[in-house]
């Protein structure tokens, strides 16, 4: 089952293991992309049990997205 890109206002559907669509993924700073992959555990999108570290990074990414809506 697909889900919407996590970038605010984007409804592009992506595969469950992906954070977002290609357009918005590459708008994120490299450091945030690296942190997302570093904390991602294979299968977390199936078990719905992301680690606390992943959730922390997800919050940082969300904050960045809200502060940079036109990036």
N, C-alpha and C positions, 0 to 999 in steps of 0.2 A: 504494500500500500504506500502510495506517495504522500508527501506532505508539502505544504507551502514553504517557500524560501523564508528564512528567518529575518530577512531585512524588512524593516517596517514598510508597509504599503506595497510590498511585492507579493503577488499571489501565484507566481510561477511554481508549478509543481516539480519537485525533485525527488530522487530516490531517498529512501529513509535514512541511509547512512551519511548523506550529504547535509552540510549546514545550510546551504542555499544554492541559488542558481549561479551559473558561471559568471554572469555579469556582476553580481553583488559579491561573490566570493573574492574576486580579484580586485574589488574596491577596498576590501579590508586591508589594513596594514599587514605586511608580511609577518611581523611579530605575532599578531593575533591569529593569523592563519596557522602559524607554527604551533602556537599554544593549543589551539583547538585539536590539531592532529596529535599532539604530544599527550593529551589527556583523554583522547577518544579510545575506547576499548571496543574491539570488534564485537558486534552483537548487541551493544547497549540499546540500539534502536528497536531491537526485538524484545529484549527482556524488560525494557523501560526502566533500567537501573543505571543511569549514568553516574559516574563517580562524583564525589563532592568537588574534586579538582576540576572536572569538566564543567560542572554547574557554575563554579566560580568564574571560569573563563567565559562561559556563555553569557553571564551577567556583564562582564567587562566588554564583550563584543556588542551586546545590546546597548550598553551605555554609549559606546563609540558610534554606533549606528544612529542613535537619537541625536547625538551632538554633531553628526556629519551627514545630514539627510540628503544633501545634494552632491555628495562626493562621487 
